Amino acid sequence: MVTTGVELGNARVLAPGRLRWLRALGWMALLAVLGVATFNVAADTTLRVAAMARGAHFTTRAAAPGDARLAAVIVGSIAMLLVYGLAVRLGEKRAVRELALAWFVPEILGGLAIGGVIMAAIIGALAAAGMVTIEAAPVAHISQSLKETIQSSVIEETLLRLVIFRLLWRAFGVWPALGLAALLFGALHLGNPGATVFSALCLLAGEGIGAGLYMLTGRPWLSIGMHAGWNFTQGWVFGSAVSGVGFFAGGPLITRPVAGVAPFLSGGGFGPESSLSALILSLVASVAILWLAWVRGGFRERAASV
């Protein structure tokens, strides 16, 4: 029996029959909008309650204290996953085994290690080649970095794996889904500061890491952990830009591109993940993890459960 792979859904809105591919795309759009809306409503509600408890008025998320924003992101993330689970249970008539908590802790920790090691290897290679400098810095804060790490990893991986990739697979098959999800991820970052076509290619090359980890288990925990470990190591530990933004900074190190080095070699203002080193190492990691998923049956649809 195949214990790896993704359960795509085969009932109700995804039942076999006429125009299932179109129904899958419509369901994908609905789940994406519902997930983002749930996160925002839950996060803002948490901040409003926290402000009332302090005797203050809620204005914007940015104006709230760091610990309140961190709590809001945690609540928003939990609410997003719960609503996804309820929607799938009702709309696809199946048990939501992808959110099983039995493996949550080991897979989150394993993912953190994978993302952290890959990013440390990328920045280490850049430093060894003299393309970036790494200096010690006083630790300024961590709650903001944790908030950004949780928010980006949970929202992006939930949408990319559980919603977009899974339902593109349902609509068109696994290989088109892998390609389309990767292209979408790269394209969505083109609007970030310092983004280039090359930076999008680097992100696209690394998409196989998260997709492969999801396909290995049929759960998002490994890919969420990997994404969090990647961003936190890059932004807080090494103090570099993450996809062109500096929201994660505040940790013990500061990493800067060396002046005069071409951005495609150092990563430039977008960060180390937009470097030739990142392109090569991300591609190698993607191929290795996707190969492992293939060998272990992750490219086959997982049997449905009710």
Backbone bond lengths (Angstrom), bond angles and torsions (degrees), N, CA, C in turn:
res aa  C-N    CA-C-N  psi(-1)  N-CA   C-N-CA  omega(-1)  CA-C   N-CA-C  phi
1 M - - - 1.463 - - 1.521 110.08 -
2 V 1.340 117.46 136.21 1.453 122.07 -179.85 1.529 109.53 -76.41
3 T 1.313 116.63 120.54 1.459 120.39 179.69 1.519 111.25 -105.97
4 T 1.327 117.03 -4.69 1.448 121.02 174.58 1.520 108.31 -104.81
5 G 1.310 116.65 -179.21 1.452 120.23 177.21 1.511 112.99 96.17
6 V 1.299 115.29 174.26 1.461 123.18 -172.55 1.525 109.75 -109.06
7 E 1.317 116.17 133.63 1.459 121.40 173.73 1.523 107.74 -85.29
8 L 1.309 117.25 109.70 1.464 121.50 -170.65 1.515 113.60 -82.03
9 G 1.314 118.56 -26.88 1.457 121.85 -175.97 1.523 110.55 100.73
10 N 1.340 116.50 130.92 1.465 121.08 -175.77 1.519 113.52 -136.61
11 A 1.308 118.47 11.09 1.463 119.41 -175.55 1.528 111.04 -130.09
12 R 1.331 114.61 167.46 1.466 123.13 179.32 1.533 111.15 49.94
13 V 1.306 119.14 -115.45 1.460 119.94 -174.51 1.529 111.84 -62.71
14 L 1.331 117.02 -23.01 1.467 121.21 -179.23 1.525 112.44 -108.22
15 A 1.312 117.27 17.54 1.462 121.06 -179.59 1.525 110.38 -63.68
16 P 1.333 117.70 144.25 1.465 120.34 177.29 1.526 110.61 -57.23
17 G 1.317 115.24 148.40 1.450 118.99 179.42 1.508 111.86 141.49
18 R 1.306 114.62 -163.72 1.459 122.55 -173.29 1.533 111.46 -63.61
19 L 1.337 114.53 132.20 1.465 123.14 175.10 1.536 113.18 57.22
20 R 1.335 117.33 35.05 1.468 117.42 178.28 1.521 111.14 -62.61
21 W 1.330 117.42 -34.42 1.468 119.62 179.84 1.528 110.83 -61.86
22 L 1.334 117.01 -38.82 1.454 120.64 179.94 1.525 111.01 -72.03
23 R 1.328 116.03 -38.40 1.466 119.63 176.47 1.527 110.64 -63.87
24 A 1.329 116.53 -37.29 1.461 120.56 178.63 1.524 111.03 -64.82
25 L 1.319 117.08 -40.24 1.467 120.54 179.15 1.532 110.97 -67.76
26 G 1.321 116.68 -40.97 1.457 119.54 177.82 1.522 111.57 -64.47
27 W 1.326 115.77 -41.74 1.467 121.05 177.59 1.528 110.43 -63.99
28 M 1.323 116.76 -38.50 1.453 121.68 177.05 1.537 110.74 -59.87
29 A 1.317 116.81 -47.09 1.466 120.50 -179.92 1.526 111.10 -63.68
30 L 1.335 116.86 -41.84 1.461 120.68 -179.77 1.522 111.29 -63.99
31 L 1.354 117.19 -45.26 1.462 120.53 -179.96 1.529 111.41 -64.49
32 A 1.323 117.01 -37.02 1.464 120.24 179.48 1.529 110.98 -64.79
33 V 1.313 116.44 -47.59 1.469 120.53 179.66 1.525 110.31 -64.23
34 L 1.323 116.49 -43.56 1.462 121.34 -179.81 1.532 110.66 -62.32
35 G 1.332 117.14 -41.19 1.457 120.66 -179.08 1.512 112.74 -65.22
36 V 1.324 117.30 -47.56 1.465 121.07 -179.91 1.526 110.88 -65.07
37 A 1.332 116.14 -42.92 1.465 119.94 179.39 1.525 110.92 -62.35
38 T 1.324 116.91 -42.22 1.464 120.62 179.55 1.513 110.67 -62.33
39 F 1.327 116.61 -45.30 1.466 119.71 178.45 1.519 110.87 -57.54
40 N 1.324 117.51 -49.12 1.467 121.08 -176.54 1.529 112.22 -64.42
41 V 1.324 116.81 -43.39 1.467 119.78 -179.47 1.524 110.57 -65.02
42 A 1.336 116.82 -44.84 1.462 120.37 -179.08 1.528 111.36 -65.59
43 A 1.338 117.06 -41.66 1.465 120.55 179.77 1.527 111.07 -65.10
44 D 1.326 117.11 -45.78 1.468 120.22 -179.67 1.526 111.35 -66.24
45 T 1.320 117.30 -37.99 1.466 120.55 178.15 1.523 110.28 -63.43
46 T 1.318 117.03 -41.46 1.465 121.14 177.95 1.517 110.95 -61.40
47 L 1.325 117.44 -42.38 1.464 120.81 179.66 1.529 111.49 -67.60
48 R 1.324 116.79 -36.17 1.465 119.82 177.79 1.533 110.87 -65.35
49 V 1.330 115.84 -43.07 1.467 119.93 178.27 1.523 110.36 -63.78
50 A 1.341 116.57 -41.79 1.466 120.32 178.92 1.516 111.10 -64.01
51 A 1.336 116.97 -39.08 1.461 120.34 178.83 1.529 111.00 -66.06
52 M 1.332 116.50 -41.64 1.467 120.09 178.19 1.527 110.84 -61.86
53 A 1.330 116.12 -38.37 1.470 119.71 179.94 1.522 111.69 -65.44
54 R 1.338 115.97 -27.69 1.469 120.07 178.07 1.517 111.83 -90.44
55 G 1.323 117.07 -2.01 1.459 120.50 -177.31 1.507 112.39 74.78
56 A 1.354 117.32 26.23 1.463 121.56 -179.12 1.519 109.43 -116.69
57 H 1.324 115.28 176.37 1.460 121.57 177.82 1.518 109.29 -109.90
58 F 1.335 116.42 134.89 1.458 120.91 177.46 1.518 109.47 -74.75
59 T 1.319 116.56 128.47 1.469 120.95 177.80 1.534 110.20 -113.30
60 T 1.329 116.43 -72.10 1.458 121.52 177.06 1.523 109.11 -134.51
61 R 1.333 116.07 162.49 1.457 119.69 177.64 1.521 111.35 -60.91
62 A 1.319 116.23 -40.96 1.468 120.34 -176.66 1.515 111.85 -62.53
63 A 1.343 117.37 -28.97 1.461 120.58 -177.45 1.522 112.52 -82.11
64 A 1.305 118.18 -12.28 1.469 121.76 -178.68 1.521 110.83 -75.42
65 P 1.323 118.13 153.00 1.472 121.35 176.70 1.526 111.17 -59.91
66 G 1.337 115.77 154.61 1.450 120.57 -176.36 1.514 113.87 -59.83
67 D 1.344 117.39 -41.48 1.458 118.88 -178.67 1.529 111.25 -68.23
68 A 1.322 117.78 -32.53 1.465 121.29 177.79 1.524 110.23 -68.87
69 R 1.326 117.20 -39.92 1.467 120.32 178.56 1.523 111.21 -66.41
70 L 1.327 116.73 -38.14 1.460 120.32 177.13 1.527 110.40 -63.22
71 A 1.338 116.42 -45.47 1.465 120.21 177.98 1.520 111.25 -62.03
72 A 1.329 116.94 -38.97 1.465 120.93 -179.46 1.524 111.36 -63.90
73 V 1.322 116.41 -39.75 1.466 120.47 179.43 1.521 110.57 -67.41
74 I 1.320 117.25 -39.89 1.465 120.22 178.27 1.526 110.59 -63.26
75 V 1.331 116.58 -46.46 1.472 120.56 178.69 1.527 110.30 -63.28
76 G 1.341 116.61 -43.63 1.458 120.23 179.35 1.519 112.45 -61.58
77 S 1.334 116.36 -39.07 1.461 120.54 179.60 1.522 111.31 -66.15
78 I 1.325 116.32 -44.80 1.468 120.21 178.68 1.529 110.41 -62.46
79 A 1.336 116.32 -44.21 1.469 120.22 -179.66 1.528 110.82 -62.38
80 M 1.323 117.01 -40.60 1.464 121.30 179.65 1.524 111.31 -60.32
81 L 1.327 116.71 -45.05 1.460 121.00 -179.63 1.530 111.45 -68.87
82 L 1.332 116.82 -38.34 1.461 120.06 178.93 1.526 111.38 -65.14
83 V 1.322 116.50 -43.27 1.467 119.71 179.90 1.528 110.33 -67.45
84 Y 1.331 116.87 -38.00 1.470 119.76 174.61 1.532 109.95 -58.08
85 G 1.325 115.70 -47.71 1.455 119.74 -179.50 1.517 112.47 -60.34
86 L 1.337 117.25 -43.11 1.461 121.07 178.91 1.525 111.32 -65.19
87 A 1.340 115.95 -42.85 1.462 119.74 -179.21 1.524 110.99 -63.55
88 V 1.331 116.75 -42.01 1.466 120.01 179.44 1.526 110.69 -66.67
89 R 1.314 116.38 -41.20 1.458 119.86 178.56 1.526 110.77 -58.77
90 L 1.326 117.23 -42.73 1.457 121.50 -178.50 1.523 112.22 -79.24
91 G 1.337 116.40 -44.27 1.461 120.44 -173.38 1.509 114.65 -81.76
92 E 1.356 117.36 -26.14 1.463 120.54 -177.37 1.530 112.55 -116.52
93 K 1.322 117.11 -3.53 1.465 123.38 176.50 1.536 111.64 51.56
94 R 1.331 115.11 57.95 1.459 119.17 178.12 1.519 110.11 -152.52
95 A 1.323 114.56 158.33 1.457 119.91 173.22 1.526 108.40 -70.13
96 V 1.318 116.92 138.59 1.468 121.00 -175.45 1.528 108.55 -90.61
97 R 1.324 115.33 73.71 1.458 119.96 -175.65 1.522 112.48 -67.82
98 E 1.330 117.66 -19.84 1.457 119.45 179.36 1.529 112.71 -66.37
99 L 1.332 117.33 -17.08 1.464 120.50 178.58 1.531 112.19 -104.32
100 A 1.326 117.26 17.22 1.467 120.62 178.21 1.523 109.95 -58.72
101 L 1.335 115.95 131.89 1.465 120.97 -174.00 1.524 114.23 -89.63
102 A 1.322 117.16 -6.59 1.463 119.63 -176.50 1.528 111.98 -58.95
103 W 1.344 116.34 -34.68 1.462 120.65 -178.16 1.524 112.42 -104.00
104 F 1.332 117.68 9.90 1.465 120.24 -174.52 1.533 112.43 -57.63
105 V 1.319 117.11 -54.29 1.472 120.13 -174.87 1.524 112.17 -64.48
106 P 1.354 120.06 -53.41 1.465 118.25 -178.63 1.522 113.30 -62.78
107 E 1.341 117.49 -34.97 1.465 118.25 -178.54 1.526 111.96 -76.56
108 I 1.318 118.13 -35.37 1.465 119.66 174.26 1.529 109.53 -63.19
109 L 1.326 117.33 -46.16 1.463 120.55 -179.90 1.528 111.13 -64.57
110 G 1.324 116.72 -41.60 1.456 119.55 177.53 1.520 111.82 -63.06
111 G 1.330 116.28 -41.62 1.459 120.40 177.89 1.522 112.03 -64.12
112 L 1.332 116.84 -41.79 1.467 120.47 176.99 1.527 110.91 -56.92
113 A 1.333 115.79 -43.21 1.466 120.16 -179.94 1.525 111.03 -65.41
114 I 1.328 117.18 -43.29 1.461 120.68 -179.50 1.532 110.90 -61.72
115 G 1.334 117.00 -50.52 1.458 120.51 -179.68 1.513 112.50 -63.39
116 G 1.337 116.64 -41.19 1.455 120.31 -179.54 1.519 112.31 -65.81
117 V 1.322 116.83 -42.49 1.473 120.74 -179.14 1.524 110.95 -66.40
118 I 1.327 117.61 -43.42 1.465 120.14 -179.71 1.528 110.41 -62.71
119 M 1.339 116.86 -45.42 1.461 119.15 -179.27 1.529 111.76 -67.31
120 A 1.344 117.75 -39.14 1.464 120.54 177.22 1.527 110.45 -62.26
121 A 1.336 116.82 -37.22 1.461 120.53 177.89 1.526 111.02 -66.35
122 I 1.341 116.94 -40.06 1.468 120.89 178.97 1.519 110.75 -63.12
123 I 1.331 116.72 -49.14 1.468 120.05 -178.28 1.525 110.37 -70.40
124 G 1.321 117.96 -36.23 1.461 120.41 176.44 1.519 111.86 -60.44
125 A 1.345 116.58 -41.52 1.460 120.58 178.16 1.524 110.75 -65.18
126 L 1.328 117.53 -39.57 1.461 121.10 178.15 1.525 111.24 -64.60
127 A 1.327 116.52 -42.22 1.468 120.34 179.69 1.526 110.55 -67.08
128 A 1.325 117.58 -42.13 1.470 121.12 -179.91 1.520 111.34 -63.05
129 A 1.327 116.76 -31.94 1.462 121.01 179.62 1.527 112.62 -85.79
130 G 1.329 117.26 -1.42 1.456 120.94 178.81 1.510 114.39 75.14
131 M 1.311 116.71 23.99 1.465 120.40 -178.08 1.526 112.96 -94.68
132 V 1.334 117.25 -19.81 1.460 121.83 174.55 1.520 108.84 -134.86
133 T 1.320 116.37 158.15 1.456 121.72 172.66 1.525 108.64 -112.50
134 I 1.314 116.35 144.89 1.463 121.76 179.30 1.519 108.00 -124.22
135 E 1.328 116.62 122.63 1.459 122.07 -178.69 1.521 110.37 -125.95
136 A 1.331 115.81 151.26 1.462 120.75 176.19 1.517 110.09 -72.38
137 A 1.334 116.17 150.73 1.466 121.35 179.63 1.519 108.74 -148.06
138 P 1.324 117.18 152.08 1.476 118.91 176.15 1.525 110.09 -69.85
139 V 1.319 116.71 140.00 1.459 120.64 178.53 1.524 108.97 -69.18
140 A 1.323 116.04 123.01 1.464 120.78 -176.29 1.517 111.99 -95.38
141 H 1.301 117.31 -44.42 1.471 121.28 -179.21 1.514 108.32 -165.18
142 I 1.325 115.86 168.23 1.461 120.47 176.03 1.532 112.07 -137.10
143 S 1.347 117.31 -25.49 1.467 118.87 -176.07 1.529 111.93 -62.75
144 Q 1.335 117.14 -39.79 1.460 120.25 178.09 1.527 110.71 -62.65
145 S 1.336 116.35 -41.34 1.461 120.70 179.95 1.521 110.95 -66.79
146 L 1.329 117.10 -41.06 1.461 120.41 177.33 1.525 110.47 -63.63
147 K 1.318 115.96 -40.89 1.466 120.32 178.91 1.521 111.16 -60.11
148 E 1.334 116.09 -49.06 1.462 120.21 179.56 1.521 111.58 -64.51
149 T 1.331 116.05 -38.21 1.466 120.38 -179.71 1.522 111.20 -64.01
150 I 1.320 117.21 -49.12 1.465 120.90 -179.66 1.524 110.65 -64.46
151 Q 1.317 116.40 -45.00 1.463 120.28 -177.39 1.523 111.16 -61.12
152 S 1.328 117.38 -50.48 1.465 119.96 -176.89 1.518 111.78 -66.80
153 S 1.326 117.44 -42.16 1.468 119.54 -175.80 1.526 111.57 -70.69
154 V 1.326 118.28 -43.84 1.469 120.15 -177.69 1.527 111.43 -70.48
155 I 1.325 117.03 -49.29 1.465 119.37 -177.81 1.522 110.81 -63.62
156 E 1.331 117.15 -50.82 1.464 119.87 -174.88 1.522 112.09 -66.93
157 E 1.320 117.46 -43.04 1.465 119.12 -178.25 1.526 111.90 -72.68
158 T 1.323 117.65 -36.02 1.462 119.33 176.01 1.527 110.75 -61.80
159 L 1.315 115.84 -47.08 1.463 119.67 -179.57 1.521 111.77 -68.65
160 L 1.346 116.70 -45.20 1.456 119.80 -175.56 1.524 112.89 -69.62
161 R 1.334 117.22 -42.05 1.470 119.52 -175.44 1.524 112.21 -89.42
162 L 1.342 116.00 -61.42 1.462 119.84 -172.11 1.516 112.90 -68.71
163 V 1.321 116.82 -30.57 1.463 119.73 -175.16 1.533 111.51 -104.68
164 I 1.315 117.51 -66.44 1.466 120.74 -171.02 1.532 112.15 -68.76
165 F 1.331 117.85 -57.38 1.463 119.81 -176.99 1.526 111.53 -62.81
166 R 1.331 116.70 -46.46 1.469 120.02 -177.38 1.522 111.45 -59.90
167 L 1.326 116.80 -44.47 1.461 119.01 -174.90 1.523 112.52 -82.58
168 L 1.325 118.23 -25.37 1.464 119.57 169.11 1.526 110.06 -66.55
169 W 1.322 116.36 -38.03 1.468 120.97 175.29 1.531 109.88 -61.55
170 R 1.349 116.27 -44.95 1.457 120.33 177.76 1.528 110.64 -59.33
171 A 1.338 117.11 -38.57 1.459 121.34 -174.67 1.525 112.80 -79.68
172 F 1.350 117.53 -42.71 1.462 120.19 -168.46 1.524 115.54 -126.24
173 G 1.331 118.22 -9.70 1.452 120.12 -176.08 1.519 111.62 107.95
174 V 1.327 116.47 165.27 1.448 121.00 -170.19 1.526 113.05 -69.55
175 W 1.343 118.65 -42.69 1.459 119.41 -176.19 1.527 112.56 -68.93
176 P 1.330 120.58 -46.51 1.464 119.10 173.33 1.529 112.44 -58.47
177 A 1.334 116.75 -36.31 1.469 119.75 179.86 1.517 111.12 -64.61
178 L 1.320 117.42 -42.91 1.462 120.64 178.01 1.524 110.69 -59.94
179 G 1.332 116.40 -47.10 1.460 119.67 -178.41 1.515 113.39 -66.82
180 L 1.330 116.75 -44.44 1.466 120.49 -177.99 1.526 111.78 -67.31
181 A 1.335 117.76 -40.98 1.464 120.61 179.01 1.524 110.80 -64.79
182 A 1.338 116.91 -40.12 1.459 120.42 178.70 1.527 111.18 -65.38
183 L 1.335 116.75 -44.20 1.461 120.65 178.32 1.525 111.22 -61.20
184 L 1.326 116.52 -41.42 1.458 120.58 179.39 1.522 110.94 -63.42
185 F 1.345 117.20 -43.97 1.458 120.76 -179.63 1.526 110.82 -61.42
186 G 1.320 117.02 -45.34 1.462 119.83 178.45 1.515 112.11 -64.20
187 A 1.325 116.91 -42.62 1.466 121.07 -177.94 1.519 112.10 -65.89
188 L 1.345 117.47 -37.04 1.466 120.69 -178.36 1.527 112.30 -64.27
189 H 1.334 117.21 -20.76 1.463 120.39 -179.41 1.530 112.74 -95.32
190 L 1.322 117.20 0.56 1.460 119.23 -179.20 1.522 112.47 -67.86
191 G 1.316 117.33 -20.97 1.460 120.70 179.02 1.516 113.87 -85.24
192 N 1.328 118.07 -4.44 1.461 121.24 -179.13 1.530 111.39 -73.91
193 P 1.345 117.88 155.34 1.461 120.53 177.57 1.530 111.38 -57.48
194 G 1.338 116.22 133.71 1.458 120.82 177.47 1.507 115.05 77.55
195 A 1.329 117.93 4.26 1.461 120.61 -177.19 1.526 111.21 -72.10
196 T 1.329 115.77 144.92 1.457 123.31 176.36 1.527 108.13 -138.52
197 V 1.305 115.53 173.26 1.461 119.14 174.75 1.523 109.84 -61.62
198 F 1.348 116.88 -35.45 1.457 120.25 179.37 1.529 111.07 -65.70
199 S 1.330 117.31 -41.21 1.470 119.50 178.48 1.525 110.66 -63.10
200 A 1.339 116.37 -37.14 1.461 119.71 177.34 1.526 110.56 -65.41
201 L 1.321 117.45 -37.97 1.462 121.22 177.47 1.525 111.38 -64.73
202 C 1.332 116.36 -38.32 1.464 119.86 178.02 1.525 111.02 -63.78
203 L 1.329 116.83 -44.02 1.460 120.25 177.86 1.521 110.88 -65.35
204 L 1.320 115.80 -39.22 1.461 119.95 178.29 1.526 110.55 -61.76
205 A 1.344 116.20 -40.01 1.467 120.59 -179.12 1.520 111.50 -63.02
206 G 1.339 116.65 -32.01 1.459 120.35 -178.62 1.512 114.55 -87.04
207 E 1.337 117.54 -4.60 1.460 119.76 -177.24 1.519 113.12 -65.53
208 G 1.330 116.06 -25.58 1.453 118.76 178.93 1.515 113.26 -66.06
209 I 1.337 117.04 -20.94 1.463 120.42 179.08 1.527 109.66 -65.45
210 G 1.341 115.73 -56.65 1.460 119.42 -179.30 1.513 112.87 -64.65
211 A 1.349 116.58 -41.36 1.458 119.67 179.81 1.527 111.00 -63.74
212 G 1.333 116.59 -43.04 1.456 120.16 -179.80 1.516 112.76 -64.41
213 L 1.323 116.95 -40.66 1.461 120.53 178.46 1.528 110.95 -64.13
214 Y 1.317 116.74 -38.35 1.467 121.18 176.98 1.522 110.78 -65.89
215 M 1.316 116.83 -41.95 1.462 120.92 -178.79 1.527 112.23 -69.36
216 L 1.323 116.77 -27.66 1.460 120.25 178.65 1.519 112.06 -65.01
217 T 1.321 116.62 -38.24 1.458 120.47 -173.33 1.521 114.06 -113.25
218 G 1.326 117.30 -23.14 1.460 120.40 -172.48 1.510 112.44 77.51
219 R 1.336 116.59 8.15 1.469 122.71 178.85 1.528 109.64 -123.57
220 P 1.336 117.93 156.27 1.467 119.76 -177.69 1.525 114.45 -88.27
221 W 1.347 117.80 -5.10 1.473 119.07 -169.42 1.535 113.28 -62.56
222 L 1.333 117.31 -41.71 1.469 119.15 179.18 1.525 110.95 -63.13
223 S 1.320 117.44 -44.35 1.465 120.01 -177.77 1.526 111.48 -70.81
224 I 1.339 117.35 -35.27 1.471 119.69 175.33 1.526 109.90 -63.26
225 G 1.346 116.13 -45.49 1.457 119.73 178.17 1.512 112.13 -62.43
226 M 1.333 117.53 -41.94 1.454 121.26 178.83 1.515 111.46 -61.12
227 H 1.327 116.74 -46.17 1.463 122.07 179.59 1.527 110.60 -61.29
228 A 1.338 115.92 -43.01 1.467 120.05 179.18 1.521 111.04 -65.87
229 G 1.338 117.36 -44.23 1.454 120.41 179.25 1.515 112.20 -63.08
230 W 1.314 116.67 -39.23 1.478 123.16 178.15 1.528 109.85 -61.16
231 N 1.335 117.08 -53.64 1.466 121.04 -176.50 1.528 112.52 -67.53
232 F 1.337 116.61 -43.39 1.463 119.89 -176.71 1.531 110.77 -67.33
233 T 1.316 116.82 -40.87 1.464 119.84 178.58 1.517 111.10 -65.93
234 Q 1.312 115.55 -44.65 1.465 120.10 -179.67 1.524 112.44 -66.44
235 G 1.344 115.97 -45.40 1.455 119.64 -172.57 1.506 115.38 -88.14
236 W 1.355 117.05 -48.62 1.469 118.71 -175.91 1.526 111.82 -87.73
237 V 1.315 117.26 -50.72 1.470 119.62 -176.63 1.523 111.18 -64.75
238 F 1.361 116.46 -50.16 1.466 119.58 -176.19 1.525 113.17 -96.26
239 G 1.323 117.92 -6.97 1.459 120.81 173.73 1.510 115.04 62.69
240 S 1.323 117.28 38.91 1.467 120.32 177.19 1.518 109.26 -111.39
241 A 1.325 115.47 168.19 1.469 119.50 176.43 1.524 109.51 -65.47
242 V 1.315 116.50 147.80 1.467 122.58 176.47 1.527 107.12 -118.15
243 S 1.312 116.49 110.14 1.468 121.97 -177.66 1.525 111.06 53.39
244 G 1.340 115.22 39.07 1.454 120.79 174.93 1.510 116.21 88.39
245 V 1.341 118.38 -4.00 1.465 120.47 -178.43 1.525 109.94 -119.03
246 G 1.339 115.67 155.05 1.455 120.42 -176.71 1.512 113.75 -110.51
247 F 1.348 117.19 23.96 1.458 121.12 -176.51 1.523 113.20 -62.52
248 F 1.328 117.04 -23.39 1.462 120.71 -172.35 1.531 112.82 -88.84
249 A 1.322 118.39 -10.89 1.462 121.83 -173.00 1.524 111.69 -63.54
250 G 1.335 116.10 163.84 1.458 120.70 179.04 1.506 113.08 131.46
251 G 1.334 117.10 1.27 1.452 121.64 -176.18 1.517 113.69 -93.53
252 P 1.337 116.91 -161.52 1.467 121.36 -170.13 1.524 115.67 -79.45
253 L 1.330 118.13 -9.36 1.460 120.30 -176.36 1.524 110.97 -132.39
254 I 1.325 115.03 158.51 1.462 121.64 172.24 1.520 107.58 -129.46
255 T 1.326 116.13 125.67 1.459 121.85 179.92 1.521 108.76 -113.78
256 R 1.337 115.46 127.25 1.469 120.63 -178.45 1.520 109.59 -128.45
257 P 1.348 116.91 143.73 1.468 119.14 173.69 1.526 109.74 -68.76
258 V 1.314 117.04 143.58 1.463 121.53 179.18 1.515 109.25 -74.74
259 A 1.327 116.66 134.34 1.464 121.51 179.92 1.524 110.14 -60.48
260 G 1.323 114.98 137.54 1.459 120.53 178.70 1.513 114.17 90.76
261 V 1.334 117.91 -13.15 1.462 121.00 177.72 1.534 108.50 -85.36
262 A 1.319 115.93 133.12 1.463 120.18 -178.47 1.526 110.77 -58.14
263 P 1.340 117.67 137.17 1.468 120.24 -178.07 1.529 113.97 -55.67
264 F 1.338 117.96 -31.45 1.462 118.18 -178.96 1.530 111.50 -71.72
265 L 1.331 117.10 -14.39 1.454 120.93 175.51 1.523 112.26 -93.37
266 S 1.339 116.93 -41.58 1.467 121.00 -176.76 1.527 113.45 -93.47
267 G 1.321 117.15 -19.72 1.454 121.50 -173.03 1.510 112.33 99.78
268 G 1.332 116.69 -21.98 1.458 120.85 177.94 1.513 112.72 57.36
269 G 1.319 115.95 -147.83 1.459 120.72 -177.45 1.517 113.62 -74.52
270 F 1.322 118.01 -13.37 1.462 120.32 179.45 1.522 111.59 -76.44
271 G 1.346 116.18 -27.06 1.459 120.56 -179.50 1.516 111.64 115.99
272 P 1.337 117.30 167.05 1.461 122.46 -177.23 1.522 114.93 -56.47
273 E 1.335 118.42 -25.49 1.462 120.35 -179.08 1.522 112.22 -70.35
274 S 1.355 117.27 -4.93 1.458 121.72 177.37 1.530 110.70 -109.47
275 S 1.320 116.86 34.14 1.464 122.01 -178.82 1.520 110.83 -113.60
276 L 1.325 116.10 163.54 1.456 120.39 176.69 1.524 110.82 -61.15
277 S 1.332 115.98 -36.07 1.463 120.66 176.37 1.525 110.52 -59.47
278 A 1.324 116.54 -44.19 1.470 120.54 179.33 1.519 110.97 -66.12
279 L 1.324 116.97 -40.79 1.460 120.20 179.92 1.528 110.77 -59.01
280 I 1.337 116.16 -45.94 1.468 120.06 -177.26 1.522 111.20 -69.43
281 L 1.345 117.15 -51.04 1.459 120.40 -176.74 1.526 111.94 -67.11
282 S 1.333 117.27 -37.51 1.469 120.18 178.10 1.522 110.89 -65.10
283 L 1.337 115.76 -41.09 1.452 119.75 -179.83 1.530 111.20 -66.07
284 V 1.329 116.10 -41.59 1.463 119.95 177.83 1.528 110.70 -62.25
285 A 1.351 116.18 -45.50 1.463 120.08 179.48 1.519 111.22 -64.22
286 S 1.332 117.11 -40.30 1.466 120.58 179.22 1.522 111.36 -61.71
287 V 1.322 116.26 -47.69 1.462 120.50 -179.12 1.529 110.67 -62.32
288 A 1.343 116.11 -42.38 1.468 119.98 -178.64 1.522 111.57 -63.96
289 I 1.330 117.20 -44.63 1.463 120.35 -177.24 1.528 110.96 -72.78
290 L 1.324 116.84 -38.90 1.468 119.13 176.47 1.530 110.86 -65.36
291 W 1.318 117.36 -37.23 1.469 120.58 176.67 1.526 110.07 -62.63
292 L 1.351 115.98 -43.33 1.458 119.64 178.48 1.527 110.55 -62.42
293 A 1.336 116.33 -40.90 1.464 120.00 177.71 1.527 110.61 -62.91
294 W 1.315 116.69 -39.27 1.467 120.75 178.53 1.526 110.71 -62.80
295 V 1.335 116.01 -47.96 1.460 121.36 -177.71 1.525 110.92 -61.96
296 R 1.313 117.60 -37.15 1.464 121.91 -175.43 1.533 112.80 -91.30
297 G 1.315 117.21 8.72 1.461 119.94 174.21 1.508 115.33 88.71
298 G 1.325 117.87 12.36 1.456 120.18 -177.39 1.507 114.82 -71.38
299 F 1.333 117.51 -13.51 1.461 120.31 179.04 1.524 111.79 -87.43
300 R 1.321 116.57 1.21 1.456 120.07 176.11 1.524 110.05 -103.33
301 E 1.316 115.81 144.62 1.460 120.55 179.29 1.519 110.23 -64.31
302 R 1.314 116.45 134.58 1.460 121.37 179.80 1.523 109.59 -77.89
303 A 1.326 115.21 142.91 1.468 119.87 -179.93 1.521 110.69 -59.07
304 A 1.326 115.82 141.39 1.457 121.52 -176.94 1.536 110.84 -72.09
305 S 1.340 114.39 152.58 1.463 120.59 175.36 1.513 108.52 -129.11
306 V 1.313 116.82 153.30 1.467 120.58 -179.82 1.519 109.34 -125.63
